């Protein structure tokens, strides 16, 4: 089936904030993946080719794997850190494939 233009998810760059170490995009769509949810679909995408984080022993481009590992470890240990669902993904944008991590968008419920 063909998608209506209103059904196609939109990738939108988010503004860079202090401490942010690379590109961050909000991927939105009109429908939630949870049946009956009034919330629109939202997820965060962080492409590995836009990472600027670098420390001794941690190279740029490894963030997607580290974020997915944090999610898996949190889930295996009972979910006490409440790490949102995270996995690695790729998107095509303008004919180029961008690889990175994709994480469920969670609205903040308290200050950091």
C-alpha positions as a LaTeX table, in Angstrom:
\begin{tabular}{lrrr}
\hline
Residue & $x$ (\AA) & $y$ (\AA) & $z$ (\AA) \\
\hline
Unk1 & 0.00 & 0.00 & 0.00 \\
Unk2 & 1.11 & 3.55 & $-0.69$ \\
Unk3 & 1.60 & 6.01 & 2.15 \\
Unk4 & $-0.28$ & 9.27 & 2.24 \\
Unk5 & 2.10 & 12.24 & 2.63 \\
Unk6 & 0.61 & 12.76 & 6.11 \\
Unk7 & 1.71 & 9.23 & 7.14 \\
Unk8 & 5.39 & 9.67 & 6.28 \\
Unk9 & 7.60 & 10.25 & 9.36 \\
Unk10 & 9.49 & 13.55 & 9.41 \\
Unk11 & 13.14 & 13.85 & 10.46 \\
Unk12 & 13.83 & 17.21 & 12.12 \\
Unk13 & 17.17 & 18.43 & 13.47 \\
Unk14 & 17.05 & 19.46 & 17.12 \\
Unk15 & 18.98 & 22.48 & 18.38 \\
Unk16 & 22.42 & 21.89 & 19.87 \\
Unk17 & 22.51 & 22.38 & 23.63 \\
Unk18 & 25.44 & 22.70 & 26.03 \\
Unk19 & 27.00 & 19.29 & 26.52 \\
Unk20 & 25.51 & 17.80 & 23.35 \\
Unk21 & 28.22 & 15.96 & 21.48 \\
Unk22 & 26.78 & 15.41 & 18.00 \\
Unk23 & 23.78 & 15.49 & 15.72 \\
Unk24 & 20.39 & 14.75 & 17.28 \\
Unk25 & 17.19 & 14.42 & 15.26 \\
Unk26 & 13.57 & 14.09 & 16.30 \\
Unk27 & 11.68 & 11.65 & 14.09 \\
Unk28 & 7.94 & 12.28 & 14.27 \\
Unk29 & 4.89 & 10.75 & 12.68 \\
Unk30 & 1.15 & 11.16 & 13.01 \\
Unk31 & 0.40 & 7.85 & 14.73 \\
Unk32 & 1.67 & 6.24 & 17.91 \\
Unk33 & 3.00 & 2.68 & 17.73 \\
Unk34 & 0.82 & 1.98 & 20.80 \\
Unk35 & $-2.80$ & 1.31 & 19.80 \\
Unk36 & $-5.19$ & 3.78 & 21.39 \\
Unk37 & $-2.48$ & 6.21 & 22.47 \\
Unk38 & $-3.30$ & 9.87 & 21.77 \\
Unk39 & 0.43 & 10.70 & 21.54 \\
Unk40 & 2.01 & 11.04 & 18.09 \\
Unk41 & 4.96 & 8.83 & 17.18 \\
Unk42 & 8.28 & 10.34 & 18.37 \\
Unk43 & 11.79 & 8.94 & 18.56 \\
Unk44 & 15.31 & 10.36 & 18.75 \\
Unk45 & 17.93 & 9.49 & 16.12 \\
Unk46 & 21.65 & 10.14 & 16.66 \\
Unk47 & 23.78 & 9.43 & 13.56 \\
Unk48 & 27.25 & 8.00 & 14.18 \\
Unk49 & 28.83 & 10.14 & 11.43 \\
Unk50 & 27.91 & 13.29 & 13.39 \\
Unk51 & 29.39 & 12.19 & 16.74 \\
Unk52 & 32.03 & 14.47 & 18.19 \\
Unk53 & 32.39 & 12.79 & 21.58 \\
Unk54 & 35.91 & 11.56 & 22.17 \\
Unk55 & 37.72 & 10.40 & 25.30 \\
Unk56 & 40.69 & 8.21 & 25.83 \\
Unk57 & 39.59 & 4.71 & 24.87 \\
Unk58 & 36.22 & 5.81 & 23.43 \\
Unk59 & 36.28 & 6.78 & 19.79 \\
Unk60 & 33.68 & 8.82 & 17.86 \\
Unk61 & 31.27 & 6.58 & 15.97 \\
Unk62 & 30.73 & 4.10 & 18.80 \\
Unk63 & 27.84 & 5.94 & 20.47 \\
Unk64 & 25.08 & 3.84 & 18.88 \\
Unk65 & 26.56 & 0.63 & 20.22 \\
Unk66 & 27.13 & 2.17 & 23.67 \\
Unk67 & 23.56 & 3.53 & 23.87 \\
Unk68 & 22.07 & 0.19 & 22.84 \\
Unk69 & 24.30 & $-1.58$ & 25.41 \\
Unk70 & 23.10 & 0.80 & 28.15 \\
Unk71 & 19.49 & $-0.08$ & 27.31 \\
Unk72 & 20.18 & $-3.85$ & 27.29 \\
Unk73 & 22.10 & $-3.74$ & 30.59 \\
Unk74 & 19.36 & $-1.65$ & 32.21 \\
Unk75 & 16.66 & $-4.08$ & 31.08 \\
Unk76 & 18.67 & $-7.12$ & 32.20 \\
Unk77 & 19.15 & $-5.57$ & 35.65 \\
Unk78 & 15.48 & $-4.79$ & 36.22 \\
Unk79 & 15.15 & $-1.42$ & 34.46 \\
Unk80 & 16.04 & 0.67 & 37.50 \\
Unk81 & 17.64 & 3.43 & 35.39 \\
Unk82 & 14.56 & 3.61 & 33.11 \\
Unk83 & 16.67 & 3.79 & 29.94 \\
Unk84 & 14.20 & 4.26 & 27.04 \\
Unk85 & 13.95 & 1.52 & 24.40 \\
Unk86 & 17.08 & 1.91 & 22.25 \\
Unk87 & 18.43 & 0.11 & 19.19 \\
Unk88 & 20.63 & 0.76 & 16.19 \\
Unk89 & 19.00 & 1.85 & 12.95 \\
Unk90 & 19.67 & 3.42 & 9.58 \\
Unk91 & 17.72 & 5.99 & 7.59 \\
Unk92 & 18.02 & 7.17 & 4.02 \\
Unk93 & 18.11 & 10.94 & 3.68 \\
Unk94 & 18.75 & 12.66 & 0.38 \\
Unk95 & 20.10 & 9.45 & $-1.16$ \\
Unk96 & 22.63 & 8.90 & 1.65 \\
Unk97 & 22.24 & 6.26 & 4.35 \\
Unk98 & 22.73 & 7.49 & 7.91 \\
Unk99 & 23.43 & 4.90 & 10.61 \\
Unk100 & 23.08 & 5.50 & 14.31 \\
Unk101 & 20.99 & 4.88 & 17.40 \\
Unk102 & 17.27 & 5.36 & 17.70 \\
Unk103 & 15.69 & 5.82 & 21.11 \\
Unk104 & 12.09 & 6.16 & 22.25 \\
Unk105 & 11.26 & 9.78 & 23.01 \\
Unk106 & 10.31 & 10.26 & 26.66 \\
Unk107 & 8.80 & 13.48 & 27.96 \\
Unk108 & 10.67 & 14.63 & 31.05 \\
Unk109 & 8.73 & 14.24 & 34.27 \\
Unk110 & 11.29 & 15.93 & 36.52 \\
Unk111 & 14.27 & 18.27 & 36.23 \\
Unk112 & 17.76 & 16.98 & 35.59 \\
\hline
\end{tabular}
